[in-house]
Amino acid sequence: MENQQHSTTSHNNADGWEKEVLEKLAFSAIDEQKRARRWGIFFKFLTFAYLAVALALVVYPRFEADISAGKPHVAVVDVMGMIAEGEAASADNIIQGLREAIEDKNTSGVILNINSPGGSAVQSAYVYHEIRRQKAQHPDMPIYAVVSDMCASGGYYIASASDKIYVSPASIIGSIGVVMNGFGFSNVLEKLGVERRLLTAGEHKALLDPFSPVKERETKHMQSLLDQVHQQFISAVKQARGDRLKETPEMFSGLVWTGEEGVKLGLADGFGSIDSVARDELGTEKTLNFTPQERLIDRLAGKFGASFGHAIGTMVKSINFQ
């Protein structure tokens, strides 16, 4: 009898232990499902927020343009930062914005919003000649340049093509010159006991190689090229600014001046901001930015996407290994 009771007790204990394990497993599975559901909702929210931001970046310029339809406005095209291919201030971007601005039937004038230290001579020349071309085709369309902090070198190359240039008294303007720079390490290699082994097919293929001694003939050749580009720059400025320039021996030396001095020298025409020029010179306070937004959107989306991916990767690792 005692054995039978002991067997029954053991059997009940075994059943209780198995039941307890099953209950724990069931609750554990339920908790895991809840966690997975919460993470799923969280990731969906992040995805929705990402898409909402991307959509807003795309739609906002169009929305702004739509609500401005039928209203006279001053078109603004930004020339911000380094002027170079692949940058926000590339010739492609600036020219696209300029063309779209002029094609808009409600544009009463165009303002080039310039804050640039310069950049590529080729890219700057592309924009300069496009402005001149547009002026020839649309002689009644005013194109003004408004300078904020800086309008130097290639930035001034572009600005000079406009009808008028407006500055702040403290703006930096000018730098009508061309530069090429580099370094020479031939003496360093000699002191370190390093032998430079360079093979070329063509006497000057290793032109201005930084690890080789300077060759006078190559230096003169490159200086000649710089002088040619410099003269192209000078000719463009003279052609566009005409009699407004009060030439001095230093005007085309690469020096810069304040906006106040620039007005006195004829490098600029007056003082003003985008708002004041739009209001006082073009007769409307309404401005609409025609700078192409695609590149900016791509960059922001790329950065946001990279951060988003990194955050998700970090969270996934914490889920799997903690």
C-alpha positions as a Markdown table, in Angstrom:
| # | Residue | x | y | z |
|---|---|---|---|---|
| 1 | Met | 0.0 | 0.0 | 0.0 |
| 2 | Glu | 2.8 | 2.3 | 0.9 |
| 3 | Asn | 4.6 | 1.5 | -2.3 |
| 4 | Gln | 1.5 | 2.3 | -4.3 |
| 5 | Gln | 1.1 | 5.7 | -2.5 |
| 6 | His | 4.8 | 6.4 | -3.1 |
| 7 | Ser | 4.4 | 5.6 | -6.8 |
| 8 | Thr | 1.4 | 7.8 | -7.1 |
| 9 | Thr | 3.2 | 10.7 | -5.4 |
| 10 | Ser | 6.2 | 10.3 | -7.7 |
| 11 | His | 4.0 | 10.2 | -10.7 |
| 12 | Asn | 2.2 | 13.4 | -9.5 |
| 13 | Asn | 5.5 | 15.1 | -8.9 |
| 14 | Ala | 6.7 | 14.1 | -12.4 |
| 15 | Asp | 3.4 | 15.4 | -13.8 |
| 16 | Gly | 3.8 | 18.7 | -11.8 |
| 17 | Trp | 7.4 | 19.1 | -13.0 |
| 18 | Glu | 6.5 | 18.6 | -16.7 |
| 19 | Lys | 3.5 | 20.9 | -16.3 |
| 20 | Glu | 5.6 | 23.6 | -14.8 |
| 21 | Val | 8.2 | 23.3 | -17.6 |
| 22 | Leu | 5.5 | 23.4 | -20.3 |
| 23 | Glu | 3.9 | 26.5 | -18.6 |
| 24 | Lys | 7.3 | 28.2 | -18.5 |
| 25 | Leu | 7.9 | 27.3 | -22.2 |
| 26 | Ala | 4.5 | 28.6 | -23.1 |
| 27 | Phe | 4.9 | 31.9 | -21.2 |
| 28 | Ser | 8.4 | 32.2 | -22.7 |
| 29 | Ala | 7.0 | 31.8 | -26.2 |
| 30 | Ile | 4.3 | 34.3 | -25.5 |
| 31 | Asp | 6.8 | 36.8 | -24.1 |
| 32 | Glu | 9.0 | 36.3 | -27.2 |
| 33 | Gln | 6.0 | 36.9 | -29.5 |
| 34 | Lys | 5.2 | 40.1 | -27.6 |
| 35 | Arg | 8.8 | 41.3 | -27.9 |
| 36 | Ala | 8.9 | 40.5 | -31.6 |
| 37 | Arg | 5.6 | 42.3 | -32.1 |
| 38 | Arg | 6.9 | 45.4 | -30.3 |
| 39 | Trp | 10.1 | 45.4 | -32.3 |
| 40 | Gly | 8.1 | 44.9 | -35.5 |
| 41 | Ile | 5.9 | 47.9 | -34.6 |
| 42 | Phe | 9.1 | 49.9 | -33.8 |
| 43 | Phe | 10.8 | 49.1 | -37.1 |
| 44 | Lys | 7.6 | 49.9 | -39.0 |
| 45 | Phe | 7.4 | 53.2 | -37.3 |
| 46 | Leu | 11.0 | 54.0 | -38.1 |
| 47 | Thr | 10.4 | 53.0 | -41.8 |
| 48 | Phe | 7.3 | 55.2 | -41.9 |
| 49 | Ala | 9.2 | 58.2 | -40.4 |
| 50 | Tyr | 12.1 | 57.7 | -42.9 |
| 51 | Leu | 9.7 | 57.6 | -45.8 |
| 52 | Ala | 7.8 | 60.6 | -44.5 |
| 53 | Val | 11.0 | 62.7 | -44.3 |
| 54 | Ala | 12.1 | 61.6 | -47.8 |
| 55 | Leu | 8.6 | 62.4 | -49.2 |
| 56 | Ala | 8.6 | 65.8 | -47.5 |
| 57 | Leu | 12.0 | 66.7 | -49.0 |
| 58 | Val | 10.7 | 65.8 | -52.4 |
| 59 | Val | 7.2 | 67.3 | -52.2 |
| 60 | Tyr | 8.0 | 70.6 | -50.4 |
| 61 | Pro | 9.7 | 72.4 | -53.3 |
| 62 | Arg | 6.8 | 71.4 | -55.6 |
| 63 | Phe | 4.3 | 72.4 | -53.0 |
| 64 | Glu | 6.0 | 75.8 | -52.6 |
| 65 | Ala | 6.0 | 76.2 | -56.4 |
| 66 | Asp | 2.3 | 75.2 | -56.6 |
| 67 | Ile | 1.1 | 77.7 | -54.0 |
| 68 | Ser | 3.2 | 80.4 | -55.8 |
| 69 | Ala | 1.7 | 79.6 | -59.2 |
| 70 | Gly | 0.2 | 82.7 | -60.9 |
| 71 | Lys | 2.0 | 85.1 | -58.6 |
| 72 | Pro | 4.9 | 87.3 | -59.7 |
| 73 | His | 8.1 | 86.3 | -57.9 |
| 74 | Val | 11.8 | 86.8 | -57.9 |
| 75 | Ala | 13.6 | 83.5 | -58.7 |
| 76 | Val | 16.6 | 82.7 | -56.5 |
| 77 | Val | 19.4 | 80.3 | -57.6 |
| 78 | Asp | 22.0 | 79.4 | -55.0 |
| 79 | Val | 25.8 | 79.4 | -55.8 |
| 80 | Met | 27.0 | 78.1 | -52.4 |
| 81 | Gly | 30.3 | 76.6 | -51.6 |
| 82 | Met | 33.0 | 75.2 | -53.8 |
| 83 | Ile | 32.3 | 75.4 | -57.5 |
| 84 | Ala | 33.1 | 72.0 | -58.9 |
| 85 | Glu | 31.6 | 69.1 | -60.8 |
| 86 | Gly | 29.6 | 66.8 | -58.4 |
| 87 | Glu | 29.2 | 69.6 | -55.8 |
| 88 | Ala | 26.0 | 71.5 | -55.0 |
| 89 | Ala | 27.5 | 74.5 | -56.9 |
| 90 | Ser | 28.3 | 72.6 | -60.1 |
| 91 | Ala | 27.7 | 74.2 | -63.4 |
| 92 | Asp | 24.9 | 71.6 | -64.2 |
| 93 | Asn | 23.0 | 72.5 | -61.0 |
| 94 | Ile | 23.4 | 76.3 | -61.4 |
| 95 | Ile | 22.5 | 76.3 | -65.1 |
| 96 | Gln | 19.5 | 74.0 | -64.6 |
| 97 | Gly | 18.1 | 76.3 | -61.9 |
| 98 | Leu | 18.8 | 79.4 | -64.0 |
| 99 | Arg | 17.0 | 78.0 | -67.0 |
| 100 | Glu | 14.0 | 76.8 | -65.0 |
| 101 | Ala | 13.8 | 80.2 | -63.3 |
| 102 | Ile | 13.8 | 82.1 | -66.6 |
| 103 | Glu | 11.3 | 79.7 | -68.2 |
| 104 | Asp | 8.8 | 80.4 | -65.4 |
| 105 | Lys | 6.3 | 82.9 | -66.8 |
| 106 | Asn | 5.8 | 84.5 | -63.4 |
| 107 | Thr | 9.5 | 85.2 | -62.8 |
| 108 | Ser | 10.1 | 89.0 | -62.7 |
| 109 | Gly | 13.8 | 88.7 | -62.2 |
| 110 | Val | 16.6 | 86.3 | -61.1 |
| 111 | Ile | 18.9 | 86.6 | -58.2 |
| 112 | Leu | 22.1 | 84.5 | -57.9 |
| 113 | Asn | 22.6 | 84.0 | -54.2 |
| 114 | Ile | 26.4 | 83.7 | -54.0 |
| 115 | Asn | 28.6 | 82.6 | -51.1 |
| 116 | Ser | 31.6 | 80.9 | -52.6 |
| 117 | Pro | 35.4 | 80.9 | -52.4 |
| 118 | Gly | 35.6 | 79.9 | -56.0 |
| 119 | Gly | 36.6 | 76.6 | -57.6 |
| 120 | Ser | 36.9 | 75.1 | -61.1 |
| 121 | Ala | 37.7 | 77.7 | -63.8 |
| 122 | Val | 35.9 | 75.5 | -66.3 |
| 123 | Gln | 32.7 | 75.1 | -64.3 |
| 124 | Ser | 32.7 | 78.8 | -63.5 |
| 125 | Ala | 33.2 | 79.7 | -67.2 |
| 126 | Tyr | 30.3 | 77.4 | -68.2 |
| 127 | Val | 27.9 | 79.3 | -65.9 |
| 128 | Tyr | 29.3 | 82.7 | -67.0 |
| 129 | His | 28.6 | 81.9 | -70.6 |
| 130 | Glu | 25.2 | 80.5 | -69.9 |
| 131 | Ile | 24.2 | 83.7 | -68.1 |
| 132 | Arg | 25.4 | 85.8 | -71.0 |
| 133 | Arg | 23.5 | 83.5 | -73.4 |
| 134 | Gln | 20.3 | 83.8 | -71.4 |
| 135 | Lys | 20.7 | 87.6 | -71.3 |
| 136 | Ala | 21.0 | 87.7 | -75.1 |
| 137 | Gln | 17.9 | 85.6 | -75.5 |
| 138 | His | 15.9 | 87.4 | -72.7 |
| 139 | Pro | 17.2 | 91.0 | -72.6 |
| 140 | Asp | 14.3 | 92.1 | -70.5 |
| 141 | Met | 14.9 | 89.6 | -67.7 |
| 142 | Pro | 17.1 | 91.1 | -64.9 |
| 143 | Ile | 19.7 | 88.8 | -63.5 |
| 144 | Tyr | 21.4 | 90.1 | -60.4 |
| 145 | Ala | 24.0 | 88.7 | -58.1 |
| 146 | Val | 23.7 | 89.1 | -54.3 |
| 147 | Val | 26.8 | 88.3 | -52.2 |
| 148 | Ser | 26.7 | 87.3 | -48.6 |
| 149 | Asp | 30.0 | 86.4 | -47.0 |
| 150 | Met | 32.3 | 85.8 | -50.0 |
| 151 | Cys | 32.4 | 86.0 | -53.7 |
| 152 | Ala | 35.9 | 85.2 | -54.7 |
| 153 | Ser | 37.7 | 83.8 | -57.8 |
| 154 | Gly | 35.3 | 81.5 | -59.7 |
| 155 | Gly | 32.4 | 82.9 | -57.6 |
| 156 | Tyr | 33.2 | 86.4 | -58.9 |
| 157 | Tyr | 33.7 | 85.0 | -62.4 |
| 158 | Ile | 30.0 | 83.9 | -62.3 |
| 159 | Ala | 28.8 | 87.1 | -60.6 |
| 160 | Ser | 30.5 | 89.4 | -63.1 |
| 161 | Ala | 28.1 | 88.0 | -65.9 |
| 162 | Ser | 25.1 | 89.4 | -64.1 |
| 163 | Asp | 23.5 | 92.8 | -64.7 |
| 164 | Lys | 24.4 | 94.1 | -61.2 |
| 165 | Ile | 26.3 | 92.8 | -58.2 |
| 166 | Tyr | 25.1 | 93.7 | -54.7 |
| 167 | Val | 27.2 | 93.1 | -51.6 |
| 168 | Ser | 27.3 | 93.7 | -47.9 |
| 169 | Pro | 29.9 | 96.3 | -46.8 |
| 170 | Ala | 31.7 | 93.4 | -45.0 |
| 171 | Ser | 31.5 | 90.9 | -47.9 |
| 172 | Ile | 34.8 | 89.6 | -49.4 |
| 173 | Ile | 35.0 | 90.1 | -53.1 |
| 174 | Gly | 37.6 | 89.7 | -55.9 |
| 175 | Ser | 40.5 | 87.3 | -56.1 |
| 176 | Ile | 40.7 | 87.6 | -59.8 |
| 177 | Gly | 43.5 | 85.1 | -60.3 |
| 178 | Val | 44.4 | 81.5 | -61.0 |
| 179 | Val | 46.3 | 79.1 | -58.7 |
| 180 | Met | 48.0 | 75.7 | -58.9 |
| 181 | Asn | 49.7 | 74.3 | -55.9 |
| 182 | Gly | 51.5 | 71.2 | -54.8 |
| 183 | Phe | 54.4 | 69.9 | -52.7 |
| 184 | Gly | 58.0 | 68.8 | -53.4 |
| 185 | Phe | 59.5 | 65.8 | -51.5 |
| 186 | Ser | 62.7 | 65.1 | -53.4 |
| 187 | Asn | 65.0 | 66.4 | -50.6 |
| 188 | Val | 63.1 | 64.4 | -48.0 |
| 189 | Leu | 63.6 | 61.2 | -50.0 |
| 190 | Glu | 67.3 | 61.9 | -50.3 |
| 191 | Lys | 67.7 | 62.5 | -46.6 |
| 192 | Leu | 65.8 | 59.3 | -45.8 |
| 193 | Gly | 67.9 | 57.4 | -48.3 |
| 194 | Val | 64.9 | 56.5 | -50.5 |
| 195 | Glu | 65.6 | 56.1 | -54.2 |
| 196 | Arg | 62.8 | 57.3 | -56.5 |
| 197 | Arg | 62.3 | 54.9 | -59.5 |
| 198 | Leu | 60.1 | 56.4 | -62.1 |
| 199 | Leu | 59.6 | 55.2 | -65.7 |
| 200 | Thr | 57.7 | 57.2 | -68.3 |
| 201 | Ala | 57.0 | 57.1 | -72.0 |
| 202 | Gly | 57.1 | 60.7 | -72.9 |
| 203 | Glu | 59.6 | 63.3 | -71.7 |
| 204 | His | 57.2 | 65.3 | -69.6 |
| 205 | Lys | 54.7 | 62.5 | -68.6 |
| 206 | Ala | 55.7 | 62.9 | -65.0 |
| 207 | Leu | 55.0 | 66.6 | -65.2 |
| 208 | Leu | 55.6 | 68.3 | -61.8 |
| 209 | Asp | 56.1 | 65.0 | -60.0 |
| 210 | Pro | 56.3 | 65.9 | -56.3 |
| 211 | Phe | 59.1 | 63.3 | -55.7 |
| 212 | Ser | 61.4 | 64.6 | -58.5 |
| 213 | Pro | 63.4 | 67.8 | -58.7 |
| 214 | Val | 61.7 | 70.8 | -60.3 |
| 215 | Lys | 62.4 | 71.2 | -64.1 |
| 216 | Glu | 62.5 | 74.8 | -65.2 |
| 217 | Arg | 61.0 | 74.0 | -68.6 |
| 218 | Glu | 58.0 | 72.3 | -67.1 |
| 219 | Thr | 57.5 | 75.1 | -64.6 |
| 220 | Lys | 57.5 | 77.7 | -67.4 |
| 221 | His | 55.0 | 75.6 | -69.4 |
| 222 | Met | 52.6 | 75.4 | -66.5 |
| 223 | Gln | 53.0 | 79.0 | -65.7 |
| 224 | Ser | 52.1 | 79.8 | -69.3 |
| 225 | Leu | 48.9 | 77.7 | -68.9 |
| 226 | Leu | 48.0 | 79.6 | -65.8 |
| 227 | Asp | 48.6 | 82.9 | -67.5 |
| 228 | Gln | 46.3 | 81.9 | -70.3 |
| 229 | Val | 43.5 | 81.0 | -68.0 |
| 230 | His | 44.1 | 84.1 | -65.9 |
| 231 | Gln | 43.8 | 86.2 | -69.1 |
| 232 | Gln | 40.5 | 84.5 | -70.0 |
| 233 | Phe | 39.2 | 85.4 | -66.5 |
| 234 | Ile | 40.3 | 89.0 | -66.9 |
| 235 | Ser | 38.8 | 89.4 | -70.3 |
| 236 | Ala | 35.5 | 87.9 | -69.1 |
| 237 | Val | 35.3 | 90.4 | -66.2 |
| 238 | Lys | 36.2 | 93.3 | -68.4 |
| 239 | Gln | 33.7 | 92.4 | -71.0 |
| 240 | Ala | 30.9 | 92.0 | -68.5 |
| 241 | Arg | 31.7 | 94.9 | -66.2 |
| 242 | Gly | 32.8 | 97.3 | -68.9 |
| 243 | Asp | 33.3 | 101.0 | -67.9 |
| 244 | Arg | 32.1 | 100.3 | -64.3 |
| 245 | Leu | 35.6 | 99.0 | -63.5 |
| 246 | Lys | 38.0 | 101.5 | -62.0 |
| 247 | Glu | 41.1 | 99.5 | -62.9 |
| 248 | Thr | 44.2 | 99.6 | -60.7 |
| 249 | Pro | 47.5 | 97.7 | -61.1 |
| 250 | Glu | 46.3 | 95.3 | -58.3 |
| 251 | Met | 42.7 | 94.7 | -59.5 |
| 252 | Phe | 43.6 | 91.4 | -61.3 |
| 253 | Ser | 46.4 | 90.4 | -59.0 |
| 254 | Gly | 44.4 | 87.9 | -57.0 |
| 255 | Leu | 43.8 | 90.3 | -54.1 |
| 256 | Val | 40.4 | 90.5 | -52.4 |
| 257 | Trp | 38.5 | 93.5 | -51.0 |
| 258 | Thr | 35.6 | 94.2 | -48.7 |
| 259 | Gly | 32.3 | 94.9 | -50.3 |
| 260 | Glu | 32.6 | 98.5 | -49.5 |
| 261 | Glu | 35.9 | 98.8 | -51.3 |
| 262 | Gly | 34.5 | 96.6 | -54.1 |
| 263 | Val | 31.7 | 99.1 | -54.8 |
| 264 | Lys | 34.3 | 102.0 | -55.0 |
| 265 | Leu | 36.4 | 99.9 | -57.5 |
| 266 | Gly | 33.4 | 99.1 | -59.6 |
| 267 | Leu | 33.7 | 95.4 | -58.8 |
| 268 | Ala | 30.2 | 95.7 | -57.3 |
| 269 | Asp | 27.3 | 98.0 | -57.9 |
| 270 | Gly | 25.7 | 98.6 | -54.5 |
| 271 | Phe | 24.7 | 97.2 | -51.1 |
| 272 | Gly | 21.8 | 94.9 | -50.6 |
| 273 | Ser | 20.4 | 91.5 | -49.5 |
| 274 | Ile | 18.2 | 89.1 | -51.4 |
| 275 | Asp | 15.1 | 90.7 | -49.7 |
| 276 | Ser | 16.1 | 94.3 | -50.3 |
| 277 | Val | 17.1 | 93.7 | -53.9 |
| 278 | Ala | 13.9 | 91.8 | -54.7 |
| 279 | Arg | 11.8 | 94.5 | -53.1 |
| 280 | Asp | 13.6 | 97.7 | -54.2 |
| 281 | Glu | 15.1 | 96.6 | -57.6 |
| 282 | Leu | 12.6 | 94.0 | -58.8 |
| 283 | Gly | 9.4 | 95.3 | -57.3 |
| 284 | Thr | 8.2 | 92.3 | -55.3 |
| 285 | Glu | 8.9 | 90.8 | -51.9 |
| 286 | Lys | 8.0 | 87.3 | -53.0 |
| 287 | Thr | 11.0 | 85.0 | -53.7 |
| 288 | Leu | 11.0 | 81.5 | -54.9 |
| 289 | Asn | 14.1 | 79.3 | -54.8 |
| 290 | Phe | 14.8 | 77.4 | -58.1 |
| 291 | Thr | 18.0 | 75.7 | -57.0 |
| 292 | Pro | 17.7 | 72.0 | -58.0 |
| 293 | Gln | 17.0 | 70.0 | -54.9 |
| 294 | Glu | 17.7 | 66.5 | -56.1 |
| 295 | Arg | 21.3 | 66.4 | -55.0 |
| 296 | Leu | 20.5 | 67.8 | -51.6 |
| 297 | Ile | 17.7 | 65.2 | -51.1 |
| 298 | Asp | 20.0 | 62.4 | -52.2 |
| 299 | Arg | 22.7 | 63.4 | -49.8 |
| 300 | Leu | 20.2 | 63.8 | -46.9 |
| 301 | Ala | 18.5 | 60.5 | -47.7 |
| 302 | Gly | 21.8 | 58.8 | -48.0 |
| 303 | Lys | 23.0 | 60.1 | -44.7 |
| 304 | Phe | 19.7 | 59.3 | -43.0 |
| 305 | Gly | 19.6 | 55.9 | -44.6 |
| 306 | Ala | 23.1 | 55.1 | -43.4 |
| 307 | Ser | 22.2 | 56.2 | -39.9 |
| 308 | Phe | 19.0 | 54.3 | -40.0 |
| 309 | Gly | 20.8 | 51.1 | -41.2 |
| 310 | His | 23.5 | 51.5 | -38.6 |
| 311 | Ala | 20.8 | 51.9 | -35.9 |
| 312 | Ile | 18.9 | 48.8 | -37.1 |
| 313 | Gly | 22.1 | 46.8 | -37.3 |
| 314 | Thr | 23.1 | 47.7 | -33.7 |
| 315 | Met | 19.6 | 46.8 | -32.5 |
| 316 | Val | 19.6 | 43.5 | -34.3 |
| 317 | Lys | 22.9 | 42.6 | -32.8 |
| 318 | Ser | 21.6 | 43.5 | -29.3 |
| 319 | Ile | 18.5 | 41.3 | -29.9 |
| 320 | Asn | 20.5 | 38.3 | -31.1 |
| 321 | Phe | 23.5 | 38.4 | -28.7 |
| 322 | Gln | 22.3 | 39.8 | -25.4 |
